């Protein structure tokens, strides 16, 4: 019995065996209004992330990401499509070790949402007799527009008030 296309997202959630929490950095330039120069940020930058998926013996995971890469670039014409045609939102969670089943609020300790994510690299997979009694891992590197911490992103700008203590900042 095969897996339907609509069941693939649930299967990928289950088969993701390794993930990365993303980095965020700021490009800055040196400015001076009066006195010494200092760094002023002007744009945020995000590094690609890699997720690894266990492939079932039917290789559905590999086929899924191959098909997704064909949505990025048509394999026959080599034409690229618009990002809005193939990009999606991806959530990555650190699952809680102390979770209580039936209580959804305790399922994870940290969560990140990636916006406009798409596979920039469908990684290679080794095929060999030496890998007997193991499973295939498929590395997929994703590019994305930005990420936010799911728990603290409220859609409101974060303001740091003068004199505010660092212990209160975590409540932002």
C-alpha positions in Angstrom: 0.0 0.0 0.0 1.5 3.3 -1.1 1.5 6.6 0.7 -0.7 9.3 -0.8 0.7 12.7 -1.7 -1.4 14.3 1.0 0.2 12.1 3.7 3.8 13.2 2.8 3.9 16.2 5.2 3.1 14.0 8.2 5.6 11.4 7.0 8.3 14.0 6.6 7.6 15.3 10.2 8.1 11.7 11.4 11.2 11.0 9.2 13.1 14.1 10.0 15.9 12.8 12.2 18.3 15.8 12.4 17.7 19.6 12.3 19.5 22.8 13.0 18.4 25.8 14.9 19.3 28.8 12.7 21.9 31.5 13.1 21.1 35.2 12.7 23.6 38.0 12.3 23.5 41.7 11.4 25.6 43.4 8.8 26.8 46.7 10.2 28.8 49.7 9.1 30.9 52.1 11.1 29.2 55.4 11.8 30.2 58.5 13.6 28.0 61.4 14.7 30.3 62.9 17.2 33.3 61.4 19.0 34.3 57.8 18.5 33.0 55.7 15.7 30.7 52.8 16.5 28.9 49.9 14.6 25.3 50.5 13.4 23.3 47.5 12.0 21.7 48.0 8.6 20.4 44.5 7.6 19.8 41.1 9.1 21.3 38.0 7.4 20.4 34.4 7.7 22.4 31.3 7.0 21.0 28.2 5.2 19.9 25.3 7.4 20.2 21.5 6.8 17.6 19.0 7.8 18.2 15.3 7.5 15.4 12.8 6.6 15.4 9.0 7.0 14.3 7.6 3.7 11.9 4.6 3.7 12.7 1.7 1.4 10.2 3.1 -1.1 12.4 6.3 -1.3 9.3 8.5 -1.2 11.2 11.2 0.7 13.8 11.4 -2.1 11.1 11.5 -4.7 9.3 14.3 -2.8 12.4 16.5 -2.7 13.4 15.7 -6.3 9.9 16.9 -7.3 10.2 20.0 -5.2 13.5 20.8 -6.9 11.7 20.5 -10.2 9.3 23.2 -9.0 12.3 25.4 -8.5 13.8 24.7 -11.9 12.1 22.9 -14.7 14.4 20.0 -15.6 13.6 20.1 -19.3 13.9 23.8 -20.0 16.2 24.8 -17.1 13.9 27.8 -16.5 13.5 28.9 -12.9 10.1 29.6 -11.4 9.0 32.4 -9.1 9.8 31.9 -5.4 6.1 32.2 -4.6 5.5 29.1 -6.7 7.7 26.8 -4.6 8.5 28.4 -1.2 6.7 27.4 2.0 6.7 27.9 5.8 8.6 25.3 7.8 8.5 24.9 11.6 11.3 23.3 13.6 10.8 22.4 17.3 13.0 21.2 20.1 10.8 18.5 21.7 10.6 18.5 25.4 12.1 15.6 27.3 9.6 16.1 30.1 6.5 16.3 28.0 3.2 15.0 29.3 1.1 13.3 26.7 -2.2 14.9 26.2 -0.9 18.4 27.1 0.0 20.2 23.9 1.6 23.2 25.6 4.4 21.0 26.9 5.3 19.4 23.6 8.3 21.6 22.9 10.8 23.9 24.6 11.8 26.0 21.6 10.3 26.5 18.1 11.4 28.4 15.0 9.3 29.3 12.0 11.1 29.7 8.6 9.3 31.9 6.0 9.6 31.3 2.2 11.7 28.2 2.7 12.8 26.1 -0.2 15.4 23.3 -0.9 18.6 24.9 -2.2 20.4 21.5 -2.1 19.0 18.0 -2.3 22.0 16.2 -0.9 23.7 13.0 -2.1 23.0 9.6 -0.6 25.6 6.8 -0.4 24.6 3.4 -1.7 26.9 0.5 -0.6 27.0 -3.0 0.8 28.9 -1.5 3.8 25.7 0.2 4.9 23.9 -3.1 5.5 21.2 -3.0 8.2 21.1 0.8 8.3 18.8 3.3 6.8 19.4 6.1 4.2 19.7 9.7 5.5 18.9 12.4 3.0 20.4 15.8 3.7 18.3 18.8 2.5 19.7 22.3 2.7 17.1 25.0 2.8 17.3 28.7 2.0 14.6 31.0 3.5 13.7 34.7 3.7 13.7 35.0 7.5 13.0 33.1 10.7 11.3 34.0 14.0 11.0 32.4 17.4 7.5 31.0 17.5 7.0 31.6 21.2 8.0 35.3 21.4 7.0 36.6 18.0 3.9 38.6 18.6 4.0 40.7 15.5 4.7 43.8 17.6 8.0 45.6 17.5 10.3 44.7 20.4 11.2 47.8 22.4 14.1 48.0 24.8 13.3 50.7 27.4 16.2 52.6 29.0 17.0 51.1 32.4 15.1 47.9 31.7 16.8 45.0 33.5 17.9 41.9 31.5 15.6 39.6 33.6 12.5 41.5 32.3 13.7 41.4 28.7 12.9 37.7 28.5 9.2 38.6 29.1 9.2 40.7 25.9 
